[in-house]
Amino acid sequence: KRLKKLTSVLEKRQPNLTIILENINDKHNLAACLRSCDAVGVSDVYILYHGEQPERKLGKNAAASATKWLSIKRFYSVQKCFDAVRSKGMKIFTTALGEESVSLYNLDLKEGIALCFGNEHEGVSSEALELADGNFNIPQAGMIQSLNISVACAVSLYEAYRQRMVAGYYNELQYPESEFKENLEIWKKKKR
């Protein structure tokens, strides 16, 4: 029964959909983002700390154990993080308000893509904005034009989920067969 569940979940993983969390201050926001990643089938998550922001560590119980099923990659340089993401064939889009930003709903989230979310107070760094392939916003009708980081992450990931589900991505294995088998062996060794 456990093997069936592990196989079913891993078959739905989307290795070319990821997020970059830049200088996130609140570990609860960080944990909530990781739970959303697991929920929509993200495999790898990039956590980036640079500049003045101290790094936040996640406890063993963080994110309802979502960390157990995600590959967390930590970086301390925007350039190195973005290079690592691009080496996997993904474009990077940052979240920031501005004239150059496009609506989340106009992004093709079926292609290899990384969505970069910034610090709760400062937003995405100017370096990340400059190095990104584009910038997007989440359309809103209220007076306040921003969402909590974990909410913005969840909304964005679920739009990717919707687009990929309509395209049938969750019905077909997205990993190469050898990588799928390797990951399944790793998962089988994890404690419940």
SELOPA-425681 format. One line per field, with one value per atom (N, C-alpha, C, O): x, y, z; atom name; residue number from 0; residue in one letter. Coordinates in steps of 0.2 Angstrom, whole numbers, padded with zeros to 4 digits. Example, Ala and Ser with C-alpha at 12.3 -4.5 7.8 and 13.67 -1.06 7.14 Angstrom:
BEGIN
X	c(0066|0062|0066|0071|0064|0068|0064|0067)
Y	c(-0028|-0022|-0016|-0017|-0011|-0005|0000|0006)
Z	c(0039|0039|0039|0042|0035|0036|0039|0040)
name	c(N|CA|C|O|N|CA|C|O)
resi	c(0|0|0|0|1|1|1|1)
resn	c(A|A|A|A|S|S|S|S)
END
This chain:
BEGIN
X	c(0004|0000|0004|0003|0010|0014|0018|0018|0020|0024|0019|0021|0013|0008|0007|0007|0007|0006|0012|0012|0018|0024|0025|0027|0023|0024|0019|0020|0013|0007|0009|0008|0012|0014|0020|0020|0025|0031|0029|0033|0025|0023|0020|0020|0017|0014|0019|0017|0025|0030|0031|0032|0033|0034|0041|0042|0046|0053|0055|0060|0051|0052|0048|0047|0045|0041|0045|0045|0047|0050|0049|0046|0051|0051|0058|0061|0059|0065|0062|0058|0064|0062|0068|0073|0068|0073|0073|0068|0077|0078|0071|0069|0068|0061|0063|0067|0060|0061|0057|0060|0051|0047|0047|0045|0050|0050|0043|0043|0038|0031|0029|0026|0031|0030|0034|0031|0040|0044|0041|0040|0039|0035|0029|0028|0025|0019|0020|0016|0025|0027|0029|0027|0033|0035|0029|0029|0024|0018|0014|0012|0014|0011|0015|0012|0021|0026|0024|0023|0024|0022|0015|0014|0011|0004|0003|-0001|0007|0006|0011|0011|0016|0020|0027|0030|0029|0036|0041|0039|0046|0051|0057|0059|0060|0065|0063|0059|0066|0064|0071|0076|0072|0078|0077|0073|0081|0080|0087|0092|0086|0091|0092|0087|0098|0099|0105|0110|0105|0111|0110|0104|0115|0114|0113|0117|0109|0108|0104|0104|0099|0094|0097|0101|0096|0099|0095|0089|0099|0096|0091|0092|0085|0080|0081|0081|0081|0082|0075|0071|0073|0067|0068|0073|0063|0064|0061|0059|0062|0060|0053|0051|0049|0041|0039|0033|0043|0041|0037|0039|0033|0029|0026|0025|0023|0020|0024|0021|0031|0035|0036|0039|0033|0034|0042|0043|0046|0053|0056|0061|0053|0055|0054|0058|0049|0047|0050|0048|0053|0056|0063|0066|0067|0074|0075|0074|0078|0079|0086|0091|0087|0093|0095|0091|0100|0101|0107|0112|0106|0111|0112|0108|0118|0120|0122|0125|0120|0122|0116|0114|0113|0108|0110|0107|0116|0119|0120|0118|0123|0124|0117|0116|0112|0106|0102|0100|0102|0099|0102|0099|0109|0113|0111|0110|0110|0108|0101|0100|0096|0090|0090|0086|0093|0093|0097|0095|0101|0105|0100|0101|0094|0089|0084|0079|0085|0081|0075|0070|0075|0070|0071|0076|0065|0066|0064|0060|0066|0064|0060|0062|0055|0050|0050|0048|0051|0051|0044|0040|0042|0036|0037|0040|0034|0035|0030|0029|0027|0023|0027|0033|0025|0029|0026|0022|0028|0025|0027|0024|0033|0036|0033|0034|0029|0026|0020|0016|0019|0013|0009|0011|0003|-0002|0000|0002|0000|0001|-0003|0000|-0009|-0013|-0011|-0014|-0007|-0004|0003|0005|0005|0011|0010|0005|0014|0014|0017|0023|0014|0017|0017|0019|0016|0018|0025|0027|0028|0035|0039|0037|0046|0050|0051|0053|0049|0048|0050|0048|0053|0054|0051|0052|0047|0044|0048|0048|0050|0054|0050|0047|0050|0046|0051|0056|0050|0055|0053|0048|0057|0056|0050|0047|0047|0040|0040|0035|0046|0046|0049|0046|0054|0058|0056|0057|0053|0051|0057|0062|0057|0062|0068|0067|0074|0080|0081|0078|0084|0085|0089|0089|0094|0098|0094|0095|0090|0085|0081|0080|0078|0074|0078|0076|0084|0088|0090|0091|0092|0094|0088|0089|0082|0076|0074|0076|0071|0068|0062|0060|0059|0053|0050|0053|0045|0042|0034|0031|0031|0024|0021|0024|0014|0010|0004|0002|0001|-0005|-0011|-0011|-0015|-0020|-0025|-0027|-0026|-0030|-0035|-0034|-0041|-0046|-0046|-0050|-0042|-0043|-0038|-0035|-0039|-0035|-0027|-0023|-0026|-0019|-0017|-0020|-0011|-0009|-0004|0000|-0004|0001|-0003|-0007|0000|-0002|0003|0009|0002|0007|0011|0008|0017|0022|0019|0019|0017|0014|0008|0007|0004|-0003|-0001|-0004|0004|0006|0009|0007|0013|0016|0010|0011|0006|0000|-0004|-0005|-0006|-0010|-0006|-0009|0000|0004|0005|0004|0007|0008|0001|0001|-0004|-0011|-0013|-0017|-0011|-0012|-0008|-0010|-0001|0003|0000|0000|-0003|-0006|-0012|-0013|-0016|-0022|-0020|-0022|-0015|-0013|-0010|-0011|-0006|-0003|-0008|-0007|-0013|-0018|-0022|-0023|-0024|-0028|-0024|-0026|-0017|-0013|-0011|-0008|-0013|-0012|-0005|-0003|-0002|0005|0005|0010|-0001|-0001|-0003|-0003|-0005|-0007|-0001|-0001|0005|0011|0017|0018|0021|0027|0032|0033|0034|0038|0045|0049|0047|0054|0056|0052|0063|0065|0065|0065|0063|0062|0068|0066|0074|0079|0079|0081|0078|0078|0072|0072|0066|0060|0062|0060|0065|0067|0072|0071|0076|0081|0078|0079|0073|0070|0065|0064|0062|0058|0062|0059|0068|0072|0074|0074|0075|0077|0070|0071|0065|0058|0057|0054|0058|0056|0060|0058|0066|0070|0068|0071|0064|0062|0057|0053|0058|0054|0047|0046|0042|0035|0034|0029)
Y	c(-0006|0000|0006|0011|0006|0012|0013|0018|0007|0008|0011|0014|0009|0011|0019|0022|0021|0028|0032|0037|0029|0033|0033|0038|0028|0027|0032|0036|0032|0037|0044|0048|0046|0053|0055|0060|0051|0052|0052|0056|0049|0049|0056|0057|0059|0066|0072|0077|0070|0076|0079|0076|0086|0090|0093|0098|0089|0092|0098|0101|0101|0107|0113|0118|0112|0117|0118|0113|0124|0125|0132|0136|0133|0140|0142|0138|0148|0151|0156|0160|0154|0158|0162|0160|0169|0173|0177|0181|0176|0180|0180|0185|0174|0174|0175|0171|0179|0181|0176|0173|0174|0171|0163|0161|0159|0152|0149|0143|0152|0149|0150|0146|0156|0157|0152|0149|0151|0146|0139|0136|0137|0131|0130|0125|0135|0135|0135|0131|0138|0138|0131|0128|0127|0121|0116|0111|0117|0113|0113|0108|0119|0121|0117|0114|0117|0114|0107|0104|0103|0096|0095|0090|0099|0098|0098|0095|0102|0103|0098|0098|0095|0091|0094|0091|0099|0102|0097|0094|0096|0091|0095|0093|0100|0104|0111|0114|0113|0120|0123|0120|0129|0133|0139|0143|0138|0143|0147|0145|0154|0158|0164|0167|0164|0169|0173|0170|0179|0183|0190|0192|0194|0201|0201|0197|0205|0206|0201|0200|0198|0193|0187|0183|0186|0179|0173|0174|0168|0162|0159|0159|0157|0153|0146|0143|0142|0135|0132|0135|0127|0123|0117|0114|0117|0111|0105|0105|0099|0093|0092|0089|0096|0096|0101|0102|0105|0110|0108|0103|0112|0110|0104|0101|0101|0095|0089|0085|0089|0085|0085|0081|0090|0091|0091|0089|0094|0094|0087|0086|0082|0075|0073|0069|0076|0074|0079|0078|0084|0089|0089|0087|0091|0091|0099|0103|0101|0108|0109|0106|0114|0117|0124|0128|0125|0131|0135|0132|0141|0145|0152|0154|0155|0161|0166|0171|0165|0170|0169|0164|0175|0175|0172|0168|0174|0172|0164|0161|0162|0154|0151|0145|0153|0150|0150|0145|0156|0157|0152|0149|0152|0148|0140|0137|0138|0131|0130|0124|0134|0133|0133|0129|0138|0138|0132|0130|0129|0123|0117|0112|0118|0113|0114|0111|0120|0122|0126|0126|0129|0133|0141|0143|0144|0151|0153|0150|0160|0162|0168|0173|0168|0174|0176|0172|0183|0186|0189|0190|0190|0193|0200|0201|0205|0212|0216|0214|0221|0226|0230|0232|0232|0236|0236|0232|0241|0242|0236|0234|0233|0227|0221|0216|0220|0214|0212|0216|0205|0203|0199|0197|0198|0194|0187|0184|0184|0177|0173|0168|0175|0171|0172|0168|0176|0176|0173|0173|0170|0166|0159|0156|0156|0149|0145|0144|0142|0139|0131|0127|0129|0122|0121|0116|0127|0126|0126|0127|0124|0124|0131|0135|0131|0138|0138|0133|0143|0144|0151|0156|0151|0157|0159|0155|0165|0168|0173|0178|0171|0175|0178|0175|0185|0188|0189|0187|0193|0194|0198|0202|0196|0199|0206|0209|0210|0217|0221|0226|0218|0221|0218|0222|0213|0210|0206|0205|0205|0202|0207|0213|0205|0210|0212|0210|0218|0221|0217|0217|0213|0208|0203|0201|0200|0195|0198|0194|0203|0207|0207|0206|0210|0211|0204|0204|0199|0193|0188|0184|0190|0186|0186|0191|0181|0182|0186|0188|0187|0191|0192|0190|0196|0198|0197|0199|0195|0194|0196|0197|0198|0200|0195|0192|0195|0192|0197|0201|0197|0202|0203|0197|0209|0209|0215|0220|0215|0220|0224|0229|0223|0226|0233|0234|0236|0242|0240|0243|0234|0232|0228|0223|0230|0226|0221|0220|0218|0213|0207|0208|0201|0196|0193|0194|0190|0186|0182|0179|0181|0177|0170|0167|0167|0160|0159|0154|0165|0165|0166|0162|0171|0172|0166|0164|0162|0156|0151|0148|0150|0145|0147|0142|0153|0155|0154|0151|0155|0155|0147|0145|0143|0136|0133|0128|0135|0132|0134|0130|0140|0141|0137|0135|0136|0131|0124|0121|0122|0115|0115|0110|0120|0120|0120|0115|0124|0124|0117|0114|0114|0107|0102|0097|0102|0097|0097|0092|0103|0103|0100|0097|0102|0099|0092|0089|0088|0081|0079|0074|0084|0083|0078|0075|0078|0074|0067|0062|0066|0059|0055|0049|0059|0056|0057|0063|0052|0053|0059|0059|0063|0069|0068|0071|0063|0061|0056|0053|0056|0051|0044|0045|0039|0032|0031|0029|0032|0030|0035|0032|0041|0046|0044|0045|0042|0040|0034|0035|0029|0023|0025|0023|0029|0031|0035|0034|0040|0043|0039|0040|0034|0029|0025|0024|0023|0020|0024|0022|0030|0035|0036|0036|0037|0038|0032|0032|0026|0020|0019|0016|0022|0022|0027|0027|0032|0037|0034|0030|0036|0034|0038|0043|0034|0037|0043|0046)
Z	c(0000|0000|0000|-0004|0004|0004|-0002|-0005|-0005|-0012|-0017|-0021|-0017|-0022|-0021|-0026|-0015|-0014|-0016|-0019|-0014|-0016|-0024|-0026|-0027|-0034|-0037|-0042|-0035|-0038|-0037|-0041|-0031|-0030|-0034|-0037|-0035|-0038|-0046|-0050|-0048|-0055|-0057|-0063|-0052|-0054|-0053|-0054|-0050|-0049|-0056|-0061|-0055|-0061|-0060|-0057|-0063|-0061|-0065|-0063|-0070|-0073|-0070|-0074|-0064|-0061|-0054|-0050|-0053|-0046|-0044|-0047|-0037|-0035|-0032|-0030|-0032|-0028|-0023|-0024|-0017|-0011|-0009|-0006|-0010|-0009|-0002|-0001|0002|0009|0013|0015|0013|0017|0024|0027|0028|0035|0039|0044|0038|0043|0041|0035|0045|0044|0043|0040|0046|0044|0037|0034|0034|0027|0023|0018|0025|0021|0021|0016|0027|0028|0024|0021|0024|0020|0013|0009|0010|0003|0001|-0004|0006|0004|0004|0000|0008|0008|0002|-0001|-0001|-0007|-0013|-0018|-0013|-0018|-0018|-0023|-0012|-0012|-0015|-0018|-0013|-0015|-0023|-0025|-0026|-0034|-0037|-0043|-0034|-0037|-0039|-0043|-0036|-0037|-0034|-0028|-0037|-0035|-0031|-0025|-0034|-0031|-0029|-0032|-0023|-0021|-0020|-0017|-0022|-0021|-0016|-0017|-0011|-0005|-0006|-0005|-0006|-0008|-0002|-0001|0001|0006|0004|0003|0004|0003|0006|0007|0006|0009|0017|0020|0019|0027|0030|0036|0026|0029|0032|0028|0038|0041|0038|0037|0037|0035|0040|0046|0038|0042|0041|0035|0046|0046|0048|0051|0045|0046|0051|0050|0055|0060|0057|0051|0061|0058|0056|0052|0060|0059|0055|0054|0052|0047|0041|0039|0039|0033|0033|0028|0039|0040|0036|0032|0037|0034|0026|0023|0023|0016|0014|0008|0019|0017|0016|0012|0018|0017|0010|0007|0006|0000|-0006|-0012|-0003|-0008|-0008|-0003|-0013|-0013|-0012|-0017|-0007|-0005|-0007|-0005|-0011|-0013|-0011|-0012|-0007|-0004|-0007|-0009|-0008|-0012|-0008|-0004|-0009|-0005|-0010|-0009|-0017|-0022|-0027|-0029|-0029|-0034|-0041|-0044|-0043|-0049|-0049|-0054|-0044|-0044|-0043|-0047|-0040|-0039|-0046|-0049|-0049|-0056|-0061|-0065|-0061|-0065|-0065|-0069|-0058|-0057|-0060|-0062|-0059|-0061|-0069|-0072|-0072|-0079|-0082|-0088|-0079|-0081|-0082|-0085|-0079|-0079|-0085|-0085|-0089|-0094|-0092|-0096|-0087|-0084|-0085|-0084|-0087|-0086|-0079|-0076|-0077|-0071|-0071|-0075|-0068|-0067|-0060|-0055|-0059|-0052|-0051|-0056|-0045|-0043|-0040|-0035|-0044|-0042|-0046|-0051|-0042|-0046|-0050|-0048|-0056|-0060|-0067|-0069|-0071|-0078|-0082|-0087|-0081|-0085|-0083|-0086|-0078|-0076|-0080|-0082|-0081|-0084|-0079|-0074|-0081|-0076|-0076|-0081|-0070|-0069|-0074|-0076|-0075|-0080|-0087|-0091|-0089|-0096|-0096|-0102|-0091|-0091|-0094|-0092|-0098|-0100|-0094|-0094|-0090|-0084|-0085|-0081|-0092|-0094|-0096|-0096|-0098|-0100|-0093|-0088|-0094|-0088|-0085|-0088|-0079|-0076|-0068|-0065|-0066|-0059|-0057|-0061|-0052|-0050|-0043|-0038|-0043|-0038|-0034|-0036|-0027|-0022|-0018|-0015|-0016|-0012|-0005|-0002|-0001|0006|0007|0003|0013|0015|0015|0014|0017|0017|0011|0009|0009|0003|-0003|-0009|-0004|-0010|-0013|-0010|-0020|-0024|-0024|-0025|-0024|-0024|-0031|-0036|-0031|-0038|-0042|-0048|-0039|-0043|-0046|-0052|-0042|-0045|-0051|-0056|-0050|-0055|-0061|-0067|-0061|-0066|-0070|-0076|-0066|-0069|-0072|-0075|-0070|-0072|-0079|-0082|-0082|-0089|-0089|-0095|-0084|-0084|-0077|-0072|-0077|-0070|-0071|-0076|-0065|-0066|-0059|-0054|-0060|-0054|-0054|-0059|-0048|-0047|-0047|-0042|-0052|-0052|-0046|-0043|-0044|-0038|-0039|-0042|-0035|-0036|-0029|-0029|-0024|-0018|-0018|-0022|-0012|-0011|-0010|-0012|-0006|-0005|-0011|-0013|-0014|-0020|-0019|-0023|-0013|-0012|-0007|-0004|-0008|-0004|0000|-0001|0006|0010|0005|0001|0006|0002|0001|-0004|0007|0006|0002|-0001|0002|-0002|-0009|-0013|-0010|-0017|-0020|-0026|-0016|-0019|-0020|-0026|-0016|-0017|-0023|-0027|-0024|-0029|-0036|-0041|-0036|-0042|-0044|-0050|-0039|-0040|-0042|-0046|-0040|-0042|-0049|-0052|-0051|-0058|-0062|-0068|-0060|-0064|-0064|-0069|-0058|-0058|-0062|-0066|-0063|-0067|-0074|-0078|-0076|-0083|-0085|-0091|-0081|-0082|-0082|-0085|-0078|-0077|-0084|-0087|-0086|-0092|-0098|-0103|-0098|-0103|-0102|-0107|-0097|-0096|-0093|-0093|-0090|-0088|-0082|-0080|-0078|-0072|-0074|-0069|-0080|-0082|-0086|-0087|-0087|-0090|-0086|-0083|-0085|-0081|-0084|-0090|-0080|-0082|-0081|-0084|-0077|-0076|-0081|-0084|-0083|-0087|-0083|-0077|-0086|-0082|-0077|-0071|-0079|-0074|-0068|-0063|-0069|-0064|-0059|-0053|-0062|-0058|-0054|-0048|-0056|-0053|-0047|-0041|-0048|-0043|-0038|-0032|-0039|-0034|-0030|-0024|-0033|-0030|-0025|-0019|-0026|-0022|-0016|-0010|-0017|-0012|-0007|-0001|-0010|-0006|-0002|0004|-0005|-0001|0005|0010|0006|0012|0017|0023|0015|0020|0025|0023|0031|0036|0035|0032|0038|0037|0041|0041)
name	c(N|CA|C|O|N|CA|C|O|N|CA|C|O|N|CA|C|O|N|CA|C|O|N|CA|C|O|N|CA|C|O|N|CA|C|O|N|CA|C|O|N|CA|C|O|N|CA|C|O|N|CA|C|O|N|CA|C|O|N|CA|C|O|N|CA|C|O|N|CA|C|O|N|CA|C|O|N|CA|C|O|N|CA|C|O|N|CA|C|O|N|CA|C|O|N|CA|C|O|N|CA|C|O|N|CA|C|O|N|CA|C|O|N|CA|C|O|N|CA|C|O|N|CA|C|O|N|CA|C|O|N|CA|C|O|N|CA|C|O|N|CA|C|O|N|CA|C|O|N|CA|C|O|N|CA|C|O|N|CA|C|O|N|CA|C|O|N|CA|C|O|N|CA|C|O|N|CA|C|O|N|CA|C|O|N|CA|C|O|N|CA|C|O|N|CA|C|O|N|CA|C|O|N|CA|C|O|N|CA|C|O|N|CA|C|O|N|CA|C|O|N|CA|C|O|N|CA|C|O|N|CA|C|O|N|CA|C|O|N|CA|C|O|N|CA|C|O|N|CA|C|O|N|CA|C|O|N|CA|C|O|N|CA|C|O|N|CA|C|O|N|CA|C|O|N|CA|C|O|N|CA|C|O|N|CA|C|O|N|CA|C|O|N|CA|C|O|N|CA|C|O|N|CA|C|O|N|CA|C|O|N|CA|C|O|N|CA|C|O|N|CA|C|O|N|CA|C|O|N|CA|C|O|N|CA|C|O|N|CA|C|O|N|CA|C|O|N|CA|C|O|N|CA|C|O|N|CA|C|O|N|CA|C|O|N|CA|C|O|N|CA|C|O|N|CA|C|O|N|CA|C|O|N|CA|C|O|N|CA|C|O|N|CA|C|O|N|CA|C|O|N|CA|C|O|N|CA|C|O|N|CA|C|O|N|CA|C|O|N|CA|C|O|N|CA|C|O|N|CA|C|O|N|CA|C|O|N|CA|C|O|N|CA|C|O|N|CA|C|O|N|CA|C|O|N|CA|C|O|N|CA|C|O|N|CA|C|O|N|CA|C|O|N|CA|C|O|N|CA|C|O|N|CA|C|O|N|CA|C|O|N|CA|C|O|N|CA|C|O|N|CA|C|O|N|CA|C|O|N|CA|C|O|N|CA|C|O|N|CA|C|O|N|CA|C|O|N|CA|C|O|N|CA|C|O|N|CA|C|O|N|CA|C|O|N|CA|C|O|N|CA|C|O|N|CA|C|O|N|CA|C|O|N|CA|C|O|N|CA|C|O|N|CA|C|O|N|CA|C|O|N|CA|C|O|N|CA|C|O|N|CA|C|O|N|CA|C|O|N|CA|C|O|N|CA|C|O|N|CA|C|O|N|CA|C|O|N|CA|C|O|N|CA|C|O|N|CA|C|O|N|CA|C|O|N|CA|C|O|N|CA|C|O|N|CA|C|O|N|CA|C|O|N|CA|C|O|N|CA|C|O|N|CA|C|O|N|CA|C|O|N|CA|C|O|N|CA|C|O|N|CA|C|O|N|CA|C|O|N|CA|C|O|N|CA|C|O|N|CA|C|O|N|CA|C|O|N|CA|C|O|N|CA|C|O|N|CA|C|O|N|CA|C|O|N|CA|C|O|N|CA|C|O|N|CA|C|O|N|CA|C|O|N|CA|C|O|N|CA|C|O|N|CA|C|O|N|CA|C|O|N|CA|C|O|N|CA|C|O|N|CA|C|O|N|CA|C|O|N|CA|C|O|N|CA|C|O|N|CA|C|O|N|CA|C|O|N|CA|C|O|N|CA|C|O|N|CA|C|O|N|CA|C|O|N|CA|C|O|N|CA|C|O|N|CA|C|O|N|CA|C|O|N|CA|C|O|N|CA|C|O|N|CA|C|O|N|CA|C|O|N|CA|C|O|N|CA|C|O|N|CA|C|O)
resi	c(0|0|0|0|1|1|1|1|2|2|2|2|3|3|3|3|4|4|4|4|5|5|5|5|6|6|6|6|7|7|7|7|8|8|8|8|9|9|9|9|10|10|10|10|11|11|11|11|12|12|12|12|13|13|13|13|14|14|14|14|15|15|15|15|16|16|16|16|17|17|17|17|18|18|18|18|19|19|19|19|20|20|20|20|21|21|21|21|22|22|22|22|23|23|23|23|24|24|24|24|25|25|25|25|26|26|26|26|27|27|27|27|28|28|28|28|29|29|29|29|30|30|30|30|31|31|31|31|32|32|32|32|33|33|33|33|34|34|34|34|35|35|35|35|36|36|36|36|37|37|37|37|38|38|38|38|39|39|39|39|40|40|40|40|41|41|41|41|42|42|42|42|43|43|43|43|44|44|44|44|45|45|45|45|46|46|46|46|47|47|47|47|48|48|48|48|49|49|49|49|50|50|50|50|51|51|51|51|52|52|52|52|53|53|53|53|54|54|54|54|55|55|55|55|56|56|56|56|57|57|57|57|58|58|58|58|59|59|59|59|60|60|60|60|61|61|61|61|62|62|62|62|63|63|63|63|64|64|64|64|65|65|65|65|66|66|66|66|67|67|67|67|68|68|68|68|69|69|69|69|70|70|70|70|71|71|71|71|72|72|72|72|73|73|73|73|74|74|74|74|75|75|75|75|76|76|76|76|77|77|77|77|78|78|78|78|79|79|79|79|80|80|80|80|81|81|81|81|82|82|82|82|83|83|83|83|84|84|84|84|85|85|85|85|86|86|86|86|87|87|87|87|88|88|88|88|89|89|89|89|90|90|90|90|91|91|91|91|92|92|92|92|93|93|93|93|94|94|94|94|95|95|95|95|96|96|96|96|97|97|97|97|98|98|98|98|99|99|99|99|100|100|100|100|101|101|101|101|102|102|102|102|103|103|103|103|104|104|104|104|105|105|105|105|106|106|106|106|107|107|107|107|108|108|108|108|109|109|109|109|110|110|110|110|111|111|111|111|112|112|112|112|113|113|113|113|114|114|114|114|115|115|115|115|116|116|116|116|117|117|117|117|118|118|118|118|119|119|119|119|120|120|120|120|121|121|121|121|122|122|122|122|123|123|123|123|124|124|124|124|125|125|125|125|126|126|126|126|127|127|127|127|128|128|128|128|129|129|129|129|130|130|130|130|131|131|131|131|132|132|132|132|133|133|133|133|134|134|134|134|135|135|135|135|136|136|136|136|137|137|137|137|138|138|138|138|139|139|139|139|140|140|140|140|141|141|141|141|142|142|142|142|143|143|143|143|144|144|144|144|145|145|145|145|146|146|146|146|147|147|147|147|148|148|148|148|149|149|149|149|150|150|150|150|151|151|151|151|152|152|152|152|153|153|153|153|154|154|154|154|155|155|155|155|156|156|156|156|157|157|157|157|158|158|158|158|159|159|159|159|160|160|160|160|161|161|161|161|162|162|162|162|163|163|163|163|164|164|164|164|165|165|165|165|166|166|166|166|167|167|167|167|168|168|168|168|169|169|169|169|170|170|170|170|171|171|171|171|172|172|172|172|173|173|173|173|174|174|174|174|175|175|175|175|176|176|176|176|177|177|177|177|178|178|178|178|179|179|179|179|180|180|180|180|181|181|181|181|182|182|182|182|183|183|183|183|184|184|184|184|185|185|185|185|186|186|186|186|187|187|187|187|188|188|188|188|189|189|189|189|190|190|190|190|191|191|191|191)
resn	c(K|K|K|K|R|R|R|R|L|L|L|L|K|K|K|K|K|K|K|K|L|L|L|L|T|T|T|T|S|S|S|S|V|V|V|V|L|L|L|L|E|E|E|E|K|K|K|K|R|R|R|R|Q|Q|Q|Q|P|P|P|P|N|N|N|N|L|L|L|L|T|T|T|T|I|I|I|I|I|I|I|I|L|L|L|L|E|E|E|E|N|N|N|N|I|I|I|I|N|N|N|N|D|D|D|D|K|K|K|K|H|H|H|H|N|N|N|N|L|L|L|L|A|A|A|A|A|A|A|A|C|C|C|C|L|L|L|L|R|R|R|R|S|S|S|S|C|C|C|C|D|D|D|D|A|A|A|A|V|V|V|V|G|G|G|G|V|V|V|V|S|S|S|S|D|D|D|D|V|V|V|V|Y|Y|Y|Y|I|I|I|I|L|L|L|L|Y|Y|Y|Y|H|H|H|H|G|G|G|G|E|E|E|E|Q|Q|Q|Q|P|P|P|P|E|E|E|E|R|R|R|R|K|K|K|K|L|L|L|L|G|G|G|G|K|K|K|K|N|N|N|N|A|A|A|A|A|A|A|A|A|A|A|A|S|S|S|S|A|A|A|A|T|T|T|T|K|K|K|K|W|W|W|W|L|L|L|L|S|S|S|S|I|I|I|I|K|K|K|K|R|R|R|R|F|F|F|F|Y|Y|Y|Y|S|S|S|S|V|V|V|V|Q|Q|Q|Q|K|K|K|K|C|C|C|C|F|F|F|F|D|D|D|D|A|A|A|A|V|V|V|V|R|R|R|R|S|S|S|S|K|K|K|K|G|G|G|G|M|M|M|M|K|K|K|K|I|I|I|I|F|F|F|F|T|T|T|T|T|T|T|T|A|A|A|A|L|L|L|L|G|G|G|G|E|E|E|E|E|E|E|E|S|S|S|S|V|V|V|V|S|S|S|S|L|L|L|L|Y|Y|Y|Y|N|N|N|N|L|L|L|L|D|D|D|D|L|L|L|L|K|K|K|K|E|E|E|E|G|G|G|G|I|I|I|I|A|A|A|A|L|L|L|L|C|C|C|C|F|F|F|F|G|G|G|G|N|N|N|N|E|E|E|E|H|H|H|H|E|E|E|E|G|G|G|G|V|V|V|V|S|S|S|S|S|S|S|S|E|E|E|E|A|A|A|A|L|L|L|L|E|E|E|E|L|L|L|L|A|A|A|A|D|D|D|D|G|G|G|G|N|N|N|N|F|F|F|F|N|N|N|N|I|I|I|I|P|P|P|P|Q|Q|Q|Q|A|A|A|A|G|G|G|G|M|M|M|M|I|I|I|I|Q|Q|Q|Q|S|S|S|S|L|L|L|L|N|N|N|N|I|I|I|I|S|S|S|S|V|V|V|V|A|A|A|A|C|C|C|C|A|A|A|A|V|V|V|V|S|S|S|S|L|L|L|L|Y|Y|Y|Y|E|E|E|E|A|A|A|A|Y|Y|Y|Y|R|R|R|R|Q|Q|Q|Q|R|R|R|R|M|M|M|M|V|V|V|V|A|A|A|A|G|G|G|G|Y|Y|Y|Y|Y|Y|Y|Y|N|N|N|N|E|E|E|E|L|L|L|L|Q|Q|Q|Q|Y|Y|Y|Y|P|P|P|P|E|E|E|E|S|S|S|S|E|E|E|E|F|F|F|F|K|K|K|K|E|E|E|E|N|N|N|N|L|L|L|L|E|E|E|E|I|I|I|I|W|W|W|W|K|K|K|K|K|K|K|K|K|K|K|K|K|K|K|K|R|R|R|R)
END
